[in-house]
Amino acid sequence: MKKKSFLAALMLMMALAWPSMVRAQYLVLTQSDGTTAEFSLGAQPVITFSDGELTVTCGDKQITTSLEGTTYKFANSATAIEQVYKSSEPEAEVKFGQAAFTGLNKGEQVGVYTLGGIMVSTTTADADGRATADLTTLPKGVYIIKARGKSIKIRN
């Protein structure tokens, strides 16, 4: 019964969300424990249901999870961060594993965060108002870098 309810809900949501799905690039699953998995729609993921479980296979990536407590959405980016706050200053530049902010006040903090919101690195602006975060020491992934009202999303 849960399988039929989930399938019906999935089909209804797909019908209602069709205009946004046309533009969507990712299927994002959120499991009941809060972990997420992203699948590129361009890679044509295969979704199957069996014994109250949902399985998504996409290339060499596969996830099997309980239908209960699992939610999904279609997004234009894997992190579902569609727009990053924009400000005229400070300015940010990412090159060769370094994220540099200029236009800061001396002593201002720049934080590097995981998509889960955990700060993994911090640096402080020097007298010239410049702060550089070294990204080469971080594991590969997507990070948010914040400095006084300016946020950028980068893929390391």
ChimeraX attribute file (.defattr): number of C-alpha atoms within 10 A of each C-alpha:
attribute: neighborCount
match mode: 1-to-1
recipient: residues
	/A:1	7
	/A:2	12
	/A:3	16
	/A:4	11
	/A:5	11
	/A:6	18
	/A:7	14
	/A:8	12
	/A:9	12
	/A:10	15
	/A:11	12
	/A:12	12
	/A:13	13
	/A:14	15
	/A:15	11
	/A:16	11
	/A:17	14
	/A:18	13
	/A:19	10
	/A:20	13
	/A:21	18
	/A:22	10
	/A:23	11
	/A:24	19
	/A:25	19
	/A:26	24
	/A:27	21
	/A:28	21
	/A:29	20
	/A:30	16
	/A:31	17
	/A:32	14
	/A:33	8
	/A:34	11
	/A:35	10
	/A:36	15
	/A:37	17
	/A:38	21
	/A:39	22
	/A:40	18
	/A:41	17
	/A:42	10
	/A:43	12
	/A:44	12
	/A:45	18
	/A:46	13
	/A:47	13
	/A:48	11
	/A:49	17
	/A:50	11
	/A:51	9
	/A:52	14
	/A:53	15
	/A:54	18
	/A:55	16
	/A:56	19
	/A:57	16
	/A:58	17
	/A:59	11
	/A:60	5
	/A:61	11
	/A:62	14
	/A:63	12
	/A:64	14
	/A:65	17
	/A:66	15
	/A:67	21
	/A:68	14
	/A:69	11
	/A:70	18
	/A:71	15
	/A:72	15
	/A:73	17
	/A:74	24
	/A:75	21
	/A:76	17
	/A:77	15
	/A:78	19
	/A:79	17
	/A:80	14
	/A:81	12
	/A:82	9
	/A:83	9
	/A:84	12
	/A:85	9
	/A:86	12
	/A:87	11
	/A:88	8
	/A:89	14
	/A:90	18
	/A:91	16
	/A:92	19
	/A:93	11
	/A:94	15
	/A:95	8
	/A:96	9
	/A:97	14
	/A:98	14
	/A:99	19
	/A:100	18
	/A:101	23
	/A:102	18
	/A:103	15
	/A:104	22
	/A:105	17
	/A:106	14
	/A:107	14
	/A:108	15
	/A:109	16
	/A:110	25
	/A:111	18
	/A:112	25
	/A:113	18
	/A:114	15
	/A:115	14
	/A:116	11
	/A:117	10
	/A:118	12
	/A:119	14
	/A:120	11
	/A:121	16
	/A:122	16
	/A:123	17
	/A:124	19
	/A:125	21
	/A:126	16
	/A:127	11
	/A:128	11
	/A:129	16
	/A:130	22
	/A:131	26
	/A:132	19
	/A:133	20
	/A:134	17
	/A:135	20
	/A:136	11
	/A:137	10
	/A:138	13
	/A:139	8
	/A:140	10
	/A:141	10
	/A:142	15
	/A:143	23
	/A:144	20
	/A:145	23
	/A:146	19
	/A:147	23
	/A:148	14
	/A:149	12
	/A:150	18
	/A:151	21
	/A:152	18
	/A:153	18
	/A:154	13
	/A:155	10
	/A:156	15
